[in-house]
């Protein structure tokens, strides 16, 4: 049924006698004309008539009435044709719904009225035409058309005198630009009408594209917006009101660019990855966003230079989608494919942005030098000063292929890794954050279902970083690097090569150093788009940061994907295989796998099988476990009970079994059962469950400091409870408690996070983790087993000062008992121009001595970096 709230708003608006009088006085000459001199409306016959009008002018509202009683209405997109009956929302001009909200009666007379927007910001419109019509019965057996899934929006012309201020109040927005006049809800109701209307327009010229979004809100004081910084994860740790814009510039339904903005100017950008299942938010490009707030809500203007994007040559249409989040209401609405089974990043389900001009890339060259001055104290009474110059260059090889060159690369501004407590025998994982390696990172993805838990065939952190463990890696200077990424026709291409400097004394541990030779490493990725949403590709890597010879890997992958499975559900099936080589590897050097994934809202089910040989360890990959055959099944049932307090319940069951490579015996397993996982209408969440685990470590490993677990067979059960408050509040809290047996002892874990957001200027975050337990460990000196108590703790504090959306200060301080090191990373970033940044960074590290628990200075560093890009 059509939204009652919309009908109420419309009827209320219609009753505003004073407002109507003003309109009549304002457009008196027009209303004095005869009906035939106004917009002429034509109505087709049938119970689902098509309305069309001439001349072709942008129409904002279409309303059908029966004796002054509104039956239903819609907001159009400025097209000259609209088929009904349509629920409140935006659909293609030739779309109808299978079940009309209020069916017409054959032979009865109705009235259709058209209204033109004058100013969306002030909710002003005028009546431009009305027509009576009498529907006739449909021919027997005629089927009603089904609503389309790819609505269209025509871009308007962007003039040279356009005023970019975030208020969306310039005349350019109303001079013939078509509009998305509202979105359709996904949450809390699928297919409903949002509480506040959203208007979206797009303007473009040969050099840039501007998106304007007007977000109406009947409670503007309830808008949730605390962040002003760059790269804010609005859907993760910073859940706030925001708008998401997605462009599919290749119209391949597999890739895309993502831009997000909140009401106070915080912004983030990213690349669509994993066939639209996720987004890489670490990618950055040059663009601007300004916002404005008033008594009616907020608005945003997003300006993107064409040189910041890659796109398919000759296209005058791009894939395009918009999504809005109102955090106070826990409401999400979307333009195209507003279904819970689809994600905003699935560009195969995006709408179409038409009327794009011929874009001018100029020479397509960008040169960005950076000057870095650095003072450091690697040890007491020994301060060093130096300066350096780095250079990054990019050259467009056509509109859809980009080449990049970096010389004497500097990553001074890169944020430090967030520390992790590791009480397992497997390495921890830290994501890539360096800008050079993030550009085009989506193209280098391989396979389906491959991640840090099982295998990453290409892991760029293996280049220019080295250490005895993942958490202890230090940078190795990069002399130069080159990269090509983009698309040629239906082929995705990515190629990368980097040369690192020779380091004569590289500190592997606190007490030992090694010599690291100069090394050249690289990767090549080709992926061909096949069928409608599928792909076939290959990946090859070469080189080794440690200088080990004959190092290479190669593999092929095929991913079948469809979003039209079983009544428009999503299904993925992926198969892949890899080989590698290196002088120190022995045994089977292959890996291969299969994944079947059904990622939908009510049922989310996947099955994975991965076989990794004992000799498979690519130098440029991340492989936490070798010599295994993984069998993994996960099933989520997520009903929506329609209760007053609970929005969605998730019941999860997963089982992972790690057998030895030949499946002769099991090596480890874990079975997760989560019978209780409730998401409340308020946004708060509560879950509880149990975890059954088993492990057969093939060799002694260190569980915690001085706690060595012997080989053997261990099985245990653990229980957990987790609660998280909604982040829409100024104070939000999350806590996790786990307890139960662990190996041959027990382990109690408590994790907590507290976030304080008194204003958009200041954010304080405190995190903590405490692991206490006991285990029967090996006493190396006495060569006997003894019961040992242990405690491992991790503390972190983050301070964010948002002076403006272009000037922020962030500070992250961390301490953990495993390394006994206290580290502080402090960064001031000033984006003085969309093309230029200044970074002031200060790092300070102390270590707590075991002998007397006193603090000992380790090092400090103060780099200052200024960078600016010239585009030609």
C-alpha positions in Angstrom: 0.0 0.0 0.0 1.1 3.5 -0.7 2.6 5.6 2.2 -0.1 7.2 4.3 2.5 9.7 5.5 2.9 11.0 1.9 -0.8 11.3 1.4 -1.1 13.2 4.7 1.7 15.5 3.7 0.2 16.2 0.3 -3.4 16.7 1.7 -2.0 19.1 4.3 -0.1 21.0 1.7 -3.2 21.2 -0.5 -5.2 22.6 2.4 -2.8 25.5 2.9 -5.2 28.1 1.6 -2.8 31.0 2.1 0.0 29.3 0.3 -2.3 28.4 -2.6 -3.5 32.0 -2.8 0.1 33.2 -3.0 0.7 30.7 -5.8 -2.4 31.9 -7.7 -1.4 35.5 -7.4 2.1 34.7 -8.4 1.2 32.7 -11.5 -2.1 34.5 -12.1 -1.5 35.1 -15.8 -0.8 31.5 -16.4 -3.9 30.3 -14.4 -6.1 32.8 -16.3 -5.3 30.9 -19.5 -7.7 28.2 -20.7 -6.9 24.6 -19.8 -6.0 24.0 -23.4 -3.2 26.6 -23.2 -1.6 24.8 -20.2 0.3 21.6 -20.2 -1.7 19.1 -22.3 -2.1 15.7 -20.7 -2.8 12.5 -22.6 -4.1 9.4 -20.9 -4.1 6.0 -22.4 -7.0 3.5 -22.0 -6.9 0.6 -19.6 -6.8 0.0 -15.9 -3.1 0.9 -15.8 -3.0 4.0 -17.9 0.0 5.8 -19.2 0.1 9.6 -18.6 2.1 11.8 -21.0 2.2 15.5 -21.4 3.3 18.2 -23.8 5.3 20.3 -23.9 8.2 18.3 -22.4 8.8 20.2 -19.1 10.2 18.8 -15.8 7.2 17.6 -13.7 7.6 17.2 -10.0 4.4 15.5 -8.9 1.6 13.5 -10.5 -1.6 13.0 -8.5 -4.8 11.0 -9.3 -8.0 12.0 -7.5 -11.5 10.6 -7.2 -14.0 13.4 -6.4 -11.3 15.5 -4.6 -10.1 12.4 -2.7 -6.5 11.5 -3.5 -6.1 7.9 -4.6 -2.4 7.9 -5.1 0.4 10.1 -6.4 4.0 10.0 -7.3 7.1 12.2 -7.7 8.5 12.0 -11.2 12.0 12.5 -12.5 11.2 15.3 -14.9 10.3 13.0 -17.7 7.5 13.6 -20.2 5.9 10.1 -19.7 4.9 8.3 -16.6 2.9 5.0 -16.3 0.7 4.3 -13.3 -0.2 3.2 -10.8 3.1 3.9 -9.1 3.7 4.0 -5.4 5.4 7.0 -3.9 8.9 6.8 -5.2 10.9 6.9 -8.4 10.7 4.3 -11.1 11.4 4.2 -14.9 9.0 6.1 -17.1 7.6 2.8 -18.5 7.3 1.0 -15.2 4.2 0.0 -13.3 3.6 -2.0 -10.2 2.0 -5.5 -10.3 -0.5 -4.5 -7.5 -1.8 -0.9 -7.6 -2.2 0.8 -4.2 -5.8 1.8 -5.1 -7.1 0.0 -8.2 -9.1 2.1 -10.6 -12.7 1.2 -11.4 -13.7 0.8 -15.0 -16.1 3.5 -16.2 -15.5 5.8 -13.3 -14.2 9.3 -13.9 -10.9 10.5 -12.3 -8.7 13.5 -12.4 -5.0 13.6 -12.9 -3.0 16.8 -12.0 0.6 17.7 -12.7 2.7 20.0 -10.6 6.0 21.6 -11.5 8.8 22.2 -9.0 9.7 25.8 -8.6 12.2 25.4 -5.7 12.8 22.1 -4.0 14.7 23.6 -1.2 11.6 25.6 -0.1 9.1 23.0 -1.2 7.5 25.3 -3.8 5.5 24.0 -6.7 2.8 25.1 -9.1 -0.1 23.4 -10.9 0.6 23.2 -14.6 -2.1 20.9 -15.9 -5.2 18.8 -15.1 -7.2 16.3 -17.1 -10.2 14.1 -16.4 -10.1 10.5 -17.7 -12.3 7.4 -17.6 -10.4 4.0 -17.6 -11.7 1.1 -19.5 -11.5 -2.6 -18.6 -8.3 -4.3 -19.7 -8.6 -7.0 -22.4 -9.1 -10.4 -20.9 -5.9 -12.2 -20.2 -3.7 -9.1 -20.5 -0.8 -9.1 -18.0 0.3 -6.0 -16.2 3.9 -5.0 -16.8 6.4 -5.5 -14.0 8.3 -2.5 -12.6 11.7 -2.0 -14.1 14.9 -1.9 -12.1 17.1 0.7 -13.8 15.6 4.1 -13.5 17.2 7.0 -15.5 18.3 10.5 -14.6 19.4 13.1 -17.1 22.4 15.3 -16.2 22.0 19.0 -16.6 24.6 21.4 -18.0 27.2 22.7 -15.6 27.9 26.4 -16.4 31.3 28.1 -15.9 29.8 30.5 -13.4 28.4 27.8 -11.1 28.5 28.7 -7.5 29.8 25.8 -5.3 28.6 26.4 -1.8 26.8 23.2 -0.6 23.4 24.9 -0.3 22.1 23.7 -3.7 20.4 27.1 -4.1 21.9 28.3 -7.4 19.8 28.9 -10.5 21.8 26.3 -12.3 20.1 23.6 -10.3 16.6 24.7 -11.6 17.4 25.5 -15.2 16.2 22.3 -16.8 18.1 19.8 -14.7 16.1 16.6 -14.1 15.7 15.4 -10.5 15.4 12.3 -8.5 12.5 13.6 -6.3 12.6 10.9 -3.6 14.1 7.6 -2.7 12.6 4.3 -1.6 13.2 2.8 1.8 15.1 -0.4 2.5 15.0 0.0 6.3 12.9 -0.2 8.3 10.4 -1.1 5.5 11.3 -2.4 2.1 9.6 -0.4 -0.6 8.2 2.2 1.6 8.3 6.0 1.7 11.0 7.8 3.7 10.1 10.1 6.5 11.9 13.0 4.7 12.1 13.5 1.0 15.4 13.4 -0.8 16.1 15.4 -4.0 19.1 14.6 -6.2 20.3 16.4 -9.3 23.5 16.1 -11.4 25.3 18.7 -13.5 28.2 18.0 -15.8 30.5 19.7 -18.3 33.6 18.5 -20.1 35.8 18.9 -17.0 33.8 18.0 -13.9 30.6 16.5 -12.6 28.6 17.9 -9.7 26.0 16.0 -7.6 23.6 18.0 -5.5 21.5 16.3 -2.8 18.8 18.0 -0.8 17.8 16.0 2.3 14.6 17.1 4.0 14.2 16.3 7.6 11.2 17.2 9.8 13.4 17.1 12.9 16.6 18.9 11.8 17.8 19.0 15.4 17.9 15.2 15.4 20.4 15.0 12.6 23.3 12.7 13.6 26.6 14.1 12.4 29.8 14.1 14.6 32.6 13.7 12.1 34.3 16.2 9.8 37.4 14.2 8.7 38.5 12.4 5.6 37.9 8.7 5.0 35.1 8.3 7.6 33.6 4.8 7.6 29.9 5.9 8.0 28.5 2.4 7.9 31.1 0.9 10.3 32.7 2.7 13.3 31.1 6.1 12.6 27.4 5.5 12.0 25.9 8.8 11.1 23.5 10.5 8.7 25.1 10.5 5.3 24.6 10.2 1.6 26.3 7.6 -0.6 26.9 8.2 -4.3 28.0 5.4 -6.6 29.2 5.7 -10.2 29.7 2.8 -12.6 31.9 4.6 -15.2 32.4 1.6 -17.3 28.9 0.3 -17.3 30.2 -3.2 -16.6 28.2 -3.9 -13.5 31.3 -5.1 -11.6 33.2 -2.0 -10.7 32.6 1.6 -9.5 33.5 4.6 -7.5 31.9 5.4 -4.1 31.6 8.9 -2.6 30.0 9.6 0.8 29.2 12.8 2.7 27.6 13.6 6.0 25.8 16.8 7.0 28.8 18.6 8.4 31.2 17.9 5.5 33.0 14.7 6.5 33.6 12.6 3.4 35.0 9.3 2.3 35.7 7.7 -1.1 36.4 4.2 -2.2 36.4 1.5 -4.9 33.8 -1.1 -5.4 35.4 -4.5 -4.8 34.4 -8.2 -4.7 31.9 -7.9 -7.5 30.0 -5.3 -5.5 29.9 -7.1 -2.2 32.2 -4.6 -0.5 34.1 -1.3 -0.9 37.8 -0.5 -0.5 37.6 2.6 1.6 41.4 3.1 1.8 41.5 4.4 -1.8 41.7 8.2 -2.2 41.3 10.7 -5.1 40.9 14.4 -5.6 37.4 15.8 -5.1 35.4 18.3 -3.0 32.2 18.4 -1.0 30.4 21.2 0.8 27.3 21.0 2.9 24.7 23.3 4.4 22.0 22.9 7.1 18.8 24.8 7.7 15.4 24.4 9.3 14.3 22.0 6.5 17.2 19.6 6.8 20.6 19.6 5.0 22.1 19.6 1.6 25.3 18.6 0.0 27.2 19.4 -3.2 29.9 17.0 -4.4 32.3 18.2 -7.1 34.5 15.6 -8.8 37.0 16.5 -11.5 36.8 14.2 -14.5 40.6 13.7 -14.2 40.0 11.9 -10.9 38.0 9.1 -12.6 38.6 6.5 -15.2 35.8 5.6 -17.6 35.0 3.9 -20.8 35.6 6.1 -23.8 32.5 7.1 -25.8 29.9 6.4 -23.0 27.3 9.1 -22.6 25.6 7.1 -19.9 27.0 5.8 -16.6 25.7 3.6 -13.9 24.5 5.7 -11.0 22.9 5.2 -7.6 22.1 7.1 -4.5 21.5 6.0 -0.9 20.6 8.0 2.2 20.9 7.0 5.8 18.9 8.7 8.6 20.6 7.4 11.7 18.1 8.7 14.2 15.3 6.7 12.5 17.6 3.8 11.5 16.3 4.5 8.1 18.0 3.6 4.8 16.6 4.6 1.4 17.9 4.1 -2.1 17.1 5.2 -5.7 17.6 2.1 -7.8 17.0 -1.5 -6.7 15.8 -0.6 -3.2 15.9 -4.2 -2.0 17.5 -5.7 1.0 19.0 -8.5 -1.1 21.1 -5.9 -3.0 23.8 -3.7 -1.8 24.4 -0.1 -3.0 27.8 -1.2 -4.3 26.2 -3.7 -6.7 26.5 -1.5 -9.8 24.8 -4.1 -11.9 21.6 -2.9 -10.1 22.4 0.8 -10.4 20.2 3.3 -12.3 21.4 5.1 -15.4 22.8 8.6 -15.5 22.2 9.9 -19.1 23.0 13.1 -21.0 26.7 13.1 -20.1 28.9 15.4 -22.3 32.1 14.5 -24.1 34.6 14.7 -21.2 38.0 16.4 -21.8 40.9 14.8 -20.0 43.4 17.3 -21.4 46.8 15.7 -21.5 45.7 13.4 -18.7 48.9 14.0 -16.8 49.3 14.6 -13.1 52.5 15.5 -11.4 52.6 15.5 -7.6 56.0 16.2 -5.9 56.3 16.0 -2.2 58.9 17.6 0.1 59.6 15.9 3.4 61.6 17.1 6.3 62.3 14.8 9.1 63.8 14.8 12.6 64.3 11.6 14.4 65.9 10.2 17.5 66.5 6.5 17.0 68.1 6.3 20.5 68.9 8.7 23.4 71.4 11.5 22.7 71.4 10.7 19.0 69.1 13.0 16.9 69.2 13.0 13.1 67.8 15.5 10.6 67.2 14.9 6.9 65.1 16.0 4.0 63.9 14.3 0.9 62.0 14.8 -2.2 59.6 12.3 -3.7 57.6 12.3 -6.9 54.4 10.7 -8.0 53.2 11.0 -11.6 50.2 9.6 -13.4 49.4 9.6 -17.1 46.0 8.6 -18.6 46.5 6.2 -21.4 43.1 7.0 -22.7 40.0 7.7 -20.5 39.9 4.2 -19.0 43.6 3.3 -18.4 45.9 4.9 -16.0 49.7 4.6 -15.6 51.5 5.7 -12.5 55.1 6.3 -11.5 56.5 6.8 -8.0 60.1 7.8 -7.2 61.7 7.8 -3.8 58.3 7.0 -2.4 57.4 8.4 1.0 54.6 7.2 3.3 55.1 9.6 6.2 51.3 10.4 6.4 50.2 6.7 6.5 48.4 5.9 9.8 50.1 3.3 12.0 48.6 -0.2 12.3 46.0 -0.8 15.1 47.6 -3.3 17.4 46.0 -6.7 18.2 46.4 -9.2 21.0 47.2 -12.6 19.5 46.5 -15.7 21.6 46.5 -18.1 18.7 49.3 -19.9 16.8 48.5 -18.0 13.5 49.8 -14.7 12.3 47.7 -11.5 12.6 46.6 -9.5 9.6 47.1 -5.8 9.0 45.5 -4.1 6.0 47.3 -2.1 3.3 47.1 1.6 3.9 49.8 3.1 1.6 48.3 5.3 -1.1 50.4 4.1 -4.1 49.3 0.5 -3.6 45.7 1.3 -3.0 45.1 3.0 -6.4 43.4 0.3 -8.6 43.6 -2.3 -5.8 40.2 -3.7 -6.8 41.6 -5.0 -10.1 44.2 -7.2 -8.3 41.5 -9.1 -6.3 41.5 -12.8 -7.1 38.9 -15.5 -6.6 35.8 -15.5 -4.4 35.9 -16.0 -0.7 39.6 -15.5 -0.3 40.6 -13.3 2.6 43.0 -13.0 5.5 41.5 -16.0 7.2 42.6 -18.4 4.5 44.6 -17.0 1.6 45.4 -13.7 -0.2 47.3 -14.5 -3.5 48.6 -10.9 -3.8 49.3 -8.9 -0.7 51.0 -5.6 -1.4 52.3 -5.2 2.2 54.9 -7.8 1.2 56.6 -5.0 -0.8 58.6 -2.4 1.1 57.8 -3.9 4.5 59.7 -6.6 6.3 60.0 -8.1 9.8 60.1 -11.3 11.8 56.3 -11.1 12.4 53.4 -9.2 10.9 53.1 -6.9 13.9 56.8 -6.1 13.9 57.3 -5.0 10.3 59.4 -2.0 9.4 59.6 -0.1 6.1 62.2 -0.7 3.5 62.7 2.4 1.2 61.2 2.1 -2.2 63.4 3.5 -5.0 60.8 3.6 -7.7 57.6 1.9 -8.7 55.3 1.8 -11.7 51.8 0.7 -12.2 49.1 0.4 -14.9 45.5 -0.2 -14.1 42.2 0.2 -15.9 40.2 -1.4 -18.5 40.6 -2.1 -22.2 37.2 -3.0 -23.7 35.8 -5.7 -21.4 39.3 -6.6 -20.0 40.4 -5.4 -16.6 44.2 -4.8 -16.5 46.5 -4.3 -13.6 50.3 -4.4 -13.6 52.6 -3.3 -10.8 56.4 -3.3 -10.3 58.5 -1.8 -7.5 62.2 -1.7 -6.6 63.3 -1.5 -3.0 66.6 -0.2 -1.7 69.4 -2.2 -0.2 69.5 -2.0 3.6 72.8 -3.1 5.2 71.6 -3.3 8.8 67.9 -4.1 9.1 66.7 -4.7 12.6 64.8 -8.0 12.6 64.5 -8.2 16.4 65.7 -6.0 19.2 69.0 -7.9 19.3 69.7 -8.9 15.7 70.1 -7.3 12.3 70.4 -8.7 8.7 71.3 -7.3 5.4 68.4 -6.9 3.0 69.4 -6.8 -0.7 67.9 -4.6 -3.3 64.8 -6.3 -4.7 62.4 -5.9 -7.6 58.9 -7.3 -7.3 55.7 -7.1 -9.2 52.3 -8.4 -10.1 50.1 -8.8 -13.3 46.4 -9.2 -13.2 44.0 -9.7 -16.2 40.3 -10.2 -15.8 37.9 -10.6 -18.7 34.2 -9.7 -18.2 32.1 -12.6 -19.5 28.4 -13.2 -19.5 26.3 -10.5 -17.9 27.9 -10.2 -14.4 30.7 -12.8 -14.5 34.5 -12.8 -15.0 37.5 -15.0 -16.0 41.0 -14.0 -15.1 44.6 -14.7 -14.3 47.1 -13.4 -11.7 51.0 -13.6 -11.7 53.5 -12.3 -9.2 57.3 -12.3 -9.1 60.1 -11.3 -6.8 60.8 -11.6 -3.1 61.6 -8.9 -0.5 64.1 -11.1 1.2 66.0 -11.8 -2.0 65.1 -15.5 -2.2 65.6 -16.6 -5.8 63.2 -18.2 -8.4 60.2 -16.7 -6.6 56.9 -16.5 -8.6 53.3 -17.4 -8.5 50.5 -17.7 -11.1 46.9 -18.7 -11.2 43.5 -18.5 -12.9 40.0 -17.8 -11.6 36.4 -17.9 -12.8 33.5 -16.2 -11.0 30.0 -16.7 -12.1 27.7 -14.1 -10.6 24.0 -13.4 -11.1 21.5 -11.1 -9.3 18.5 -12.8 -11.0 18.6 -16.1 -9.2 15.3 -17.4 -7.8 13.3 -14.2 -8.2 16.1 -11.7 -8.3 18.4 -13.1 -5.6 22.2 -12.9 -5.7 24.3 -16.0 -6.3 28.1 -16.4 -6.8 30.0 -19.5 -7.8 33.8 -19.2 -8.0 36.6 -21.6 -8.8 40.3 -20.8 -8.9 43.8 -22.4 -8.9 47.3 -21.2 -8.1 50.9 -22.4 -8.4 54.0 -20.9 -6.9 57.8 -21.5 -6.7 60.8 -20.4 -4.6 64.2 -22.0 -3.8 63.3 -22.8 -0.2 59.9 -24.5 -0.9 59.4 -28.2 -1.0 56.3 -30.4 -1.5 53.1 -29.6 -3.4 53.2 -26.0 -4.4 49.6 -25.6 -5.5 46.4 -24.2 -4.1 42.9 -24.4 -5.5 39.4 -23.8 -4.3 35.6 -23.5 -4.8 33.0 -21.2 -3.2 29.3 -21.1 -3.6 27.7 -18.0 -2.0 24.1 -17.0 -1.6 24.3 -13.6 0.1 20.8 -12.4 0.6 18.8 -10.7 3.3 16.7 -13.5 4.8 19.1 -16.4 4.0 22.9 -15.8 3.7 24.5 -19.1 3.0 28.0 -20.0 1.6 30.1 -23.1 1.2 33.9 -23.0 0.7 36.5 -25.6 -0.1 40.2 -24.6 -0.2 43.2 -26.9 -0.6 46.7 -25.4 0.1 49.8 -27.6 -0.5 52.7 -27.8 2.0 54.9 -26.0 -0.5 52.5 -23.2 -1.3 53.9 -19.9 0.2 53.9 -17.1 -2.4 56.4 -14.3 -1.5 53.9 -11.6 -2.4 50.9 -13.4 -0.7 49.4 -13.9 2.7 49.0 -17.5 3.7 48.3 -18.0 7.4 48.2 -21.8 7.1 49.7 -24.3 4.7 49.3 -28.0 4.2 45.6 -27.9 4.8 42.3 -28.6 3.2 39.6 -26.2 4.4 35.9 -27.1 4.5 33.7 -24.2 5.5 29.9 -23.8 5.7 28.1 -20.8 7.1 24.4 -20.2 7.2 22.5 -17.2 8.5 18.8 -17.0 8.9 17.8 -13.4 9.5 14.0 -12.9 9.9 12.3 -9.6 10.7 9.7 -10.4 13.3 7.7 -7.2 12.9 7.9 -6.5 16.7 7.8 -3.1 18.1 11.3 -3.2 19.6 13.2 -5.7 17.4 14.0 -5.0 13.8 15.9 -8.1 12.8 17.0 -11.4 14.4 20.0 -13.3 13.1 20.5 -17.0 13.8 24.0 -18.1 12.7 25.6 -21.5 12.3 29.0 -22.0 10.9 31.4 -24.9 10.8 35.1 -24.7 9.6 37.2 -27.8 9.4 40.9 -27.7 8.6 42.1 -31.1 7.5 45.6 -32.0 6.5 46.4 -31.5 2.9 45.4 -35.0 1.9 42.4 -35.2 4.2 43.9 -38.0 6.3 43.2 -36.3 9.6 41.8 -33.1 11.0 44.1 -30.3 12.2 41.6 -27.9 13.7 38.0 -26.9 13.6 35.6 -24.4 15.0 31.8 -24.5 15.2 29.9 -21.2 15.9 26.3 -21.2 17.0 24.6 -17.8 17.6 21.0 -18.4 18.6 20.5 -14.9 19.8 21.5 -11.9 17.8 18.9 -9.1 17.9 19.1 -5.7 16.2 16.7 -3.3 17.9 14.7 -0.6 16.3 16.9 1.9 18.3 20.0 0.6 16.6 21.3 -1.2 19.7 22.4 -4.8 19.3 22.7 -7.8 21.6 24.1 -11.3 20.8 25.0 -14.4 22.6 26.3 -17.8 21.5 28.9 -20.5 21.9 32.0 -21.6 20.0 33.2 -25.2 19.9 36.8 -25.5 18.9 39.6 -28.1 18.4 43.2 -27.9 17.5 46.2 -30.2 16.9 49.3 -27.9 16.8 52.1 -29.7 14.9 54.8 -28.0 17.0 55.2 -26.0 20.2 53.8 -22.5 20.0 53.7 -19.5 22.3 50.2 -18.7 23.5 51.2 -15.7 25.6 54.4 -14.4 27.1 56.4 -17.3 28.4 53.4 -19.7 27.9 54.4 -22.4 25.5 51.7 -25.0 24.5 52.9 -28.5 23.6 51.8 -30.5 20.7 48.8 -32.7 21.1 45.0 -32.8 20.6 42.9 -30.1 22.3 39.2 -29.6 22.2 37.2 -27.0 24.2 33.9 -24.9 24.3 33.6 -21.2 24.8 30.7 -18.9 25.4 30.3 -15.2 24.5 27.9 -12.3 25.1 28.2 -9.0 23.2 26.2 -5.8 23.5 26.6 -2.6 21.5 24.7 0.7 21.8 23.7 2.7 18.8 26.3 5.1 17.6 23.8 7.8 17.0 24.2 8.9 20.6 26.8 11.2 21.9 28.0 8.4 24.2 28.2 4.9 22.7 29.5 1.7 24.3 30.4 -1.7 23.0 31.4 -4.7 25.2 32.3 -8.3 24.5 32.8 -11.1 27.1 34.1 -14.5 26.3 34.7 -17.3 28.7 35.4 -21.0 28.8 38.1 -23.6 28.3 41.0 -22.9 26.0 43.6 -25.6 24.9 44.5 -27.3 28.2 43.3 -24.5 30.5 40.9 -21.6 30.4 40.6 -18.1 29.0 38.5 -15.1 29.9 38.4 -12.2 27.5 36.7 -8.9 27.8 36.8 -6.2 25.2 35.3 -2.7 25.5 35.0 0.5 23.5 33.7 3.8 24.7 33.1 6.7 22.3 32.4 10.3 23.4 31.2 12.7 20.8 30.1 16.0 22.5 30.2 17.9 19.2 31.4 17.6 15.6 34.6 19.2 16.8 35.7 16.6 19.3 35.6 12.8 19.3 37.2 10.7 22.0 37.5 6.9 21.8 38.8 4.5 24.4 39.4 0.8 23.7 40.6 -2.0 25.9 41.1 -5.7 25.9 42.0 -8.0 28.8 42.8 -11.7 28.4 43.3 -13.7 31.6 43.7 -17.4 31.9 45.8 -20.4 32.8 47.4 -23.1 30.8 49.5 -26.2 31.3 52.7 -25.0 29.5 56.2 -26.4 28.9 58.9 -25.1 31.2 61.8 -25.0 28.8 64.5 -24.9 31.4 63.0 -27.7 33.6 61.7 -29.6 30.5 58.4 -30.4 32.3 54.8 -29.3 32.2 53.6 -26.7 34.7 50.4 -24.7 35.2 50.9 -21.1 34.4 48.6 -18.1 34.9 48.9 -15.4 32.3 47.4 -11.9 31.4 47.6 -10.1 28.1 46.2 -6.6 27.8 45.7 -3.9 25.2 44.7 -0.3 25.6 44.1 2.4 23.1 43.0 6.0 23.1 42.1 8.1 20.0 41.5 11.8 19.9 40.0 13.5 16.9 39.8 17.3 16.5 37.8 18.5 13.5 38.6 22.2 13.0 36.9 21.9 9.6 36.4 19.3 6.9 39.8 20.3 5.5 41.8 20.6 8.8 41.9 17.8 11.3 44.1 16.5 14.1 44.2 12.9 15.1 46.1 11.1 17.8 46.3 7.4 18.4 48.0 6.0 21.5 48.4 2.3 22.1 49.9 0.0 24.7 50.0 -3.8 24.9 51.6 -6.2 27.3 52.8 -8.6 24.6 55.2 -6.1 23.1 55.3 -3.9 26.3 55.6 -0.9 24.0 53.7 2.4 24.3 53.3 4.1 21.0 51.7 7.4 20.0 50.9 8.5 16.4 49.8 12.1 16.1 48.9 13.7 12.8 47.7 17.1 11.6 46.4 17.2 8.1 45.6 20.5 6.3 44.0 20.2 2.9 44.8 23.8 1.8 43.6 23.0 -1.7 41.8 20.0 -3.4 45.2 19.5 -5.0 47.5 20.0 -2.0 48.0 18.8 1.6 50.3 19.5 4.5 51.0 16.7 7.0 52.6 17.2 10.4 53.2 13.9 12.1 54.8 13.1 15.5 55.5 9.5 16.6 56.8 8.6 20.0 57.6 5.1 21.3 58.5 3.9 24.8 59.0 0.4 26.2 58.4 -1.0 29.6 61.4 -2.8 30.9 60.8 -6.3 32.4 63.4 -5.9 35.0 62.0 -3.0 36.9 58.8 -2.0 35.0 60.2 1.4 34.3 59.8 3.2 30.9 62.6 3.2 28.5 62.8 5.5 25.5 62.8 3.7 22.2 62.5 6.4 19.5 60.7 9.4 18.2 60.2 11.0 14.8 58.8 14.3 13.5 58.2 14.3 9.7 56.7 17.3 7.9 55.4 16.7 4.4 53.9 19.0 1.8 52.5 17.8 -1.4 50.7 19.4 -4.4 49.5 18.0 -7.6 49.6 19.8 -11.0 47.2 18.4 -13.6 47.6 18.9 -17.3 
